[in-house]
């Protein structure tokens, strides 16, 4: 459902098929599943903005191993908030930007205390 809402924006591009399995972008939108591992490359231009709007960044970061400790997760949280802050400023949502700035400062202080 979340993907369908995100895909329903005005920037929708006409369907394109995966060159390997033939799955169309419309089919992916309706099912939320790829036909093969090559679909990601075929639909990359359409997926990148969607992934960025959902996650706050367009790069896969994977899961953080528990043994890596909280420092890495803390740094990832700070980076995610910085991305959200930048987007809030671009949308001129200054109250949200101030809240995000304060959260970033609090996390950076916590990071410095560790």
Buried (B, 14 or more C-beta within 10 A) or exposed (E): EEBEEBBEEEEEEEBBBBEEEEBBBBBBBEEEEBBEEBBEEBBEEBBEEBBBEEEBBBEEEEEEEEEEEEEEEBBEBBBBBBBBBEBBBEEEBEEBBEBBBEBBEEBBEEBEEE
